[in-house]
Amino acid sequence: MIKGGKKMLCRDVATRKERTVEVSRIGDAQIIAEESDLTDGIITMISPAEIQVLDLRENKTYELKNKNTDLKAGQEIKILKHESRIYIL
């Protein structure tokens, strides 16, 4: 989430969709990470079923289900690791 006055820019980690929400409506929203928790990564392979991601900090490769049709091999991304799950942001 990025705070900007009375509104915040929020991103759903599961769908990768961004939305502007009034701070007063956030209520019990759970902040699961901050900018410093993100890791740089790169898409190394993409198929209709899988995405292969290289974590540039740990030099470790992860294979994820392909739910994102807008990603391309070679694309630089941000990775979030939360509760033993990997999210592409």
Buried (B, 14 or more C-beta within 10 A) or exposed (E): BEEEEEBBEBBEBEEBEEEEBEEEEBEEEEEEBEEEEBBEBBBBEBEEEEBBBBBBEEEEEBEBEBEBEEBEEEBEBEBBBEEEEBBBB
